[in-house]
Amino acid sequence: MSLAGEFKNFAMRGNVVDMAVGIVIGGAFGKIVTSFVNDVLMPPIGLILGGVDFTSLSATLVEAQGDAAAVTLNYGNFIQTVMDFTIVAFAIFMVIRAMNSMKKEEEAAPPAAPPKDIQLLTEIRDSLANR
């Protein structure tokens, strides 16, 4: 088998394609959650905490001198990123939880009726037993 054919077989396996779709959707989902955190969730939290904008929180380690910029520790961005991660993790947890509950409902479904020939044999057996 040629290298191109071998690569095609590898790339077209279900797991690889499913993973690629998951990564693309996960990236888009991450952008949505980041926007939700930055634009919807954090402004009210900042307002409740006295107008604090987390992304602007920083500690200056070395003041700016001439052309050299100040060295800062931007812990507000870290807080924002932790909030993003927590919300994404919780959202994924809820999706997985919903999928697992649907799977349990499928497992709890009653078994399918036996095939017609098995039903007929059972009726014959029961009628012979009643004689």
C-alpha positions in Angstrom: 0.0 0.0 0.0 1.3 3.4 -0.9 2.0 6.2 1.7 -0.9 8.2 0.3 -3.3 5.2 0.6 -2.1 4.4 4.1 -2.6 8.1 5.1 -6.1 8.1 3.6 -7.1 5.0 5.6 -5.8 6.6 8.7 -7.4 10.0 8.2 -10.8 8.5 7.2 -11.2 6.3 10.2 -14.2 7.2 12.3 -12.3 8.2 15.4 -10.1 10.7 13.6 -13.0 12.4 11.8 -15.1 12.5 15.0 -12.2 14.0 16.9 -11.6 16.6 14.2 -15.3 17.6 14.3 -15.2 17.7 18.1 -12.1 20.0 18.0 -13.8 22.4 15.6 -17.0 22.5 17.5 -15.1 22.8 20.8 -13.2 25.8 19.5 -16.4 27.6 18.4 -18.0 26.7 21.8 -15.0 28.1 23.6 -15.5 31.4 21.7 -19.1 31.5 22.7 -18.4 30.8 26.3 -15.6 33.4 26.4 -18.0 36.0 25.0 -20.6 35.0 27.5 -18.1 35.4 30.4 -16.6 38.6 29.1 -19.7 40.4 27.9 -22.5 39.0 30.0 -21.3 37.5 33.2 -18.3 39.6 34.3 -19.8 43.1 34.0 -22.5 42.4 36.7 -20.0 40.6 38.9 -17.6 43.6 38.5 -20.5 46.0 39.3 -21.4 44.0 42.4 -17.7 44.1 43.5 -17.5 47.8 43.1 -16.9 48.3 39.4 -13.9 46.0 39.2 -12.8 45.0 35.7 -10.9 41.8 36.3 -8.9 42.0 33.0 -7.4 45.4 34.2 -6.2 44.0 37.5 -2.4 43.8 37.6 0.5 44.4 39.9 3.5 46.5 38.7 6.8 44.7 39.4 9.1 47.2 37.7 8.0 50.8 36.8 8.4 52.0 33.2 11.8 53.7 32.6 12.4 55.6 29.4 11.7 53.5 26.4 11.3 50.3 28.5 7.7 49.3 29.3 6.6 48.5 32.8 6.8 44.9 33.9 3.4 43.8 35.3 1.8 40.7 36.7 -1.6 40.6 35.0 -3.5 38.4 37.5 -6.8 39.8 36.3 -6.4 38.0 33.0 -5.7 34.8 35.0 -8.9 35.3 37.0 -10.8 35.8 33.8 -9.3 32.7 32.2 -10.2 30.6 35.3 -13.8 31.8 35.1 -13.9 30.9 31.4 -12.5 27.4 32.1 -14.9 26.8 35.0 -18.0 27.8 32.9 -16.8 25.7 29.9 -16.1 22.7 32.2 -19.6 23.1 33.8 -21.3 23.3 30.4 -19.6 20.2 29.1 -20.4 18.4 32.4 -24.1 19.3 31.9 -24.0 18.0 28.2 -22.4 14.8 29.2 -24.8 14.4 32.1 -27.8 14.8 29.7 -26.3 12.3 27.3 -25.8 9.8 30.0 -29.3 10.2 31.3 -30.7 9.6 27.8 -28.5 6.5 27.5 -29.9 5.1 30.7 -33.4 5.7 29.4 -32.5 3.7 26.3 -31.1 0.9 28.4 -34.3 0.8 30.6 -36.5 0.4 27.5 -38.5 -2.9 27.5 -37.0 -5.7 25.5 -38.3 -6.2 21.9 -41.0 -8.8 21.3 -39.7 -12.2 20.5 -39.7 -13.2 16.8 -42.9 -14.6 15.3 -41.6 -18.2 15.1 -40.7 -18.2 18.8 -44.2 -16.9 19.7 -45.8 -19.7 17.6 -43.6 -22.4 19.2 -44.5 -21.0 22.7 -48.2 -21.1 21.9 -47.9 -24.7 20.6 -46.0 -25.7 23.8 -48.6 -24.1 26.0 -51.5 -25.7 24.1 -49.9 -29.2 24.4 -49.3 -28.6 28.1 -53.0 -27.8 28.6 -54.2 -31.1 27.1 
